[in-house]
Amino acid sequence: MLHYQCGNDMGDSELGHPTKLKRLIIPACPFFMIFPAILLLASGIFTNQLIADEKEQWNAIQQNAFQSRDAFEHCHRFVEGWLARADSKSGLIPRNLKGDFYWNARDSAADNYPFMVLTCALTDRPRFHGRMKQILRAEQKLTNRLGNLPDDYSFETQSFRRKHRDHAAIIFGASEYVKDGLLPLTEWLGPSPWSNRMLQLLDGILLESKIDTPVGMLPATDHEVCGELLQSYCRAYWMTKNKNYCEMAFRIADYFFLHNIPTRKKSLSLDDHGCEVIGGLSEAYYLASYIDKERRQIWKPVMHEILDRILETGRDEYGFFYNRINPVNGEILNSELTDNWGYNYNAFLTVAELDHVKRYRDAVLFVLSNLEHRKDYLWENGGADGFADSIEGGINLLNRIPLQKGFDWVDYSTNIMLKKQKPNGIIEGWHGDGNYARTAIMYALWKTKGTSILPWRKDVSFGAEKKQKETLRIAIHAEKLWNGHLIFDQPRHKKYLNLPTDYARLNQFPEWFTVEVHENYSVLYENDTNLIQLTGEQLQKGLPVQVEADQWSYITVKRVEK
């Protein structure tokens, strides 16, 4: 019979924390007698570790709940602060609070108002259906000037701010309103009065496309407006299958791919008011890859040329983009780093997935791996809007390439941004305040994994984390008794936009955990051994939840395998 000497050189580290077992001094004995004891010890260690891991995850979910509550509350105060300064006659909000007492499409409508709407959709449903829709009706009634396209509206005169119509300014304003405001609302809300307004404006721009070019009539030829319209018309086509939208998107893309390649010009902005064309061209390229493969093959070498040249000439040592470069000779024209770095990288990720180009995905991974090196960078001189754009870009990319140190940067940077709000709800008193709310909402939805509650209340905290791909854990706390519904996110890219895949794009709200209408899900409430089985459609409408005063409620939802 074999005998083994046990314990002579076994240290603490070999059995592991947290048991901290001392050396086992066991006389020589048959292995079959010792083996069960070893298994029992190992089992206890494993069980303790599982318990510790479970506790750690629930603690993280509780922390998410407090962080989402804080972000939602900041947004709620933002709405109240700006509504208090609305024009008493028209009901519209001013462009800025320091002299610009007028409503305009490119700023008031594009940057501020939409995220008041979105905030109310998540935190104040009566106001969402009331005041927010009133503003939309007033905006259309009072500001439409070139067909259905809006112009600036003066509060002092209760009429148009300009005596004569400025065609280019009106086109620009409408393109901004669509891309920066109505498009993100549609990404979250789906079909609504705001998506109707978006399509109305896109139709109006088609009618006012009066610039003759080698590819046909265009509404504009600059990077900003064309980039915005590329993004908007591509997504509008996916939504509606209206061929007019596709034709305009491809016409604009042809103008740049075939006649005015951005990286063959001596100045290229990778910042706001210019970088839109990079993302826009990637969206047209994505669209062509599904519905016009021949056109996609014509564009492909140019699309790659643009991205490669930007990587060669536009980055610092950590992968962040400069504000402006000369891509022809590689000169850096403005060495400040753009807060729109993430917006540009959306294009790289989209093309990487379409064409299986590893270097483009690696470029995104590289910059996300280096976020910690820019955690104290003063984006846009430290303004809230600069932080908002940088954080938004980071969250959208981390949704596709998750890195813990990247998420740590998001927490750190968002904490800085949120502190910039004043007690009266105003952030900095200009239209960029809306971008603060947009990113705060995006941050909160990351912390809740896309779940929301109805009714929302300031004292209710809720957060979530995925345990595995198909399992979501949610923790909800209320200071007072709360009865309501927990609403689960859905694959909005597919349901609302009819997209084949959820490609990386500007002005979207990432999907973290979505439920499918016809799938089944098990639901386990805390202290209840009985599993409830519900459909995704039921979860989208809302899971009933009651939370006792000053108590936590814990829920686990898991997709049922077929």
Steps between C-alpha positions, in 0.01 A plus 500: 500500500631847408542753779545878462657755733247787514573854615877509521536786250148635452472874559203735536518616141439155363163465672421865450320793655254551670529180710863574598548137594818414688733221403335161531714259698359160423684177555562267212167351413312340213408750227141377482454615862639849438355573158141560626632742760690692234189513283297626795752773572520599135122503475478734799758732351318501165163563668637789702647652187169469318322673787760776499467542123121514524515761775751705302275506193191604696705775667605619153135500389402710802775745411366514144158579643626801695698625200205473262273675747747787527527534121123489445447760772752735337307468173167563672637822654638603160148488352351699784776758478455565129120490500506775762670719238271421208338785311164574661319561171630233262599244763832444319836496677772756416818415315710624792436684825744785434350707224383252237130512587376317198426145394701351215509161335877445504538557876179523704324230300802283426697500825281599792132426445536134386668397823235674702259274310708190569541589867125536537441171318707331772417708809177698445243341273226763557741774394617286209146473365417857597756776487747321274240440230373856541849629418515277193166633376602860568834452326328383183224759511726798563836424337432322170610737224634317195223247451526289815857611575539726805673833547608702807211637706542819708329518839516879497306544177318164501602461137795383292833639616628562145314729268581284199539127461857365501474178302834352611435586865157337489643181344774493763252551784274222376792258456616571855151459644466163329841348570574633849145509636226309325717204397612410855140542617389256232779259597345477850129573450439340162197629304375820662406860418874572504583235241218646287660841528837349405365348179316821422826694517689246292228522234525879509876491452458275197275763342750777576810325358611768256879477473606358165792253527656226282279245678177697479316753715605514865374699800858588605861407427681560832616225734270586788162523328576218257629279780186562701275428204691182413432365848138615498401385152665160545311428821178648363529263203543199726192615696270567208656342189427831327725489191528879493696486824735234369556688173594819682732317740680331212516823300669682790735206558593493130582872522770422758615151403531583131567875481596654836685244711539660848853374561628641170423853617748716689273547800282244674314560825472198726309718746139613509386691188696273270549150637139415413604409146720210619216330684257592225708336230531184710120485531455536124767231455310276742175557310663426164649178633145367540307650208758604237804273512639631172506856635655374822787343302561831321508685831700241695858604413415866567327420829811314613727777369314758709517296820863400450612858438317624810676234707835596348473876552225575749587325828710573806707235676195364683272479198298819553429721202614860454247772422626571150764353271641537150470140382694576181833579669423376850522842669301545820304822455340502847666282762217517752335161539145474375226393736345335194768229490242229565270625225781455248583153626142387436590502131807284561300243693225490237742444213704253706194281544386530138836434338669297776785749529678423825711818506188716529362307795849497655509879472177522701630253757821701528331829585261334746800338668653845547203691642664516841777715350242770414279482806585856606505650152297821475284424198386823335683699770324308775143584404214262571429455129857384434478239774155396378615432143814317609311280747225427246754384245673283758183331624387417149830331416529321836159350435668313211847450648455483879809582707476547876759778511303674227183481708699634797587802286130548420413505872782741577419739215124493552547590864691810386233589244200460732651735757485786249125545547381797704239465779234657274538220245689705240840366405675780309203691362537425131355248258786257571330427833287250313807295410574473873157346550540272196819350639367482855207296366737277305704448816191420707377250240837326512460468877149358463587291191224675310226441756278786612225537757146633489420712685840656559554656841800686640534266797506179294840356408534215253797337336588182316783275384521207263609176666535314176397597151136401556459586869432839656499584869318809620495673838239764590488716814239754607495735795119470511268221388512479120268307271586511134636321197851415391516545122754302298679620191447343161719462189413851383742493206292218356150599610513876436762539229483161326880478509659165413756545779555745782798674338688776683347840422475848643193613697381155597435363847688170541312179565627319811239234573202460272202266508341357187121506464454128431769369737416369849675618815507368855458756774611436857409749772700516822400244767276319255590151382229501234611604155259708295517462124417802284540591136731772378194696395374499859839615629510781244163620629622479858564253782289581810718578801425610857780638716445554871617822663878514543540147369676336207318276255707254297391346171670257263381465141630228269413403146352151484681272258273347238 
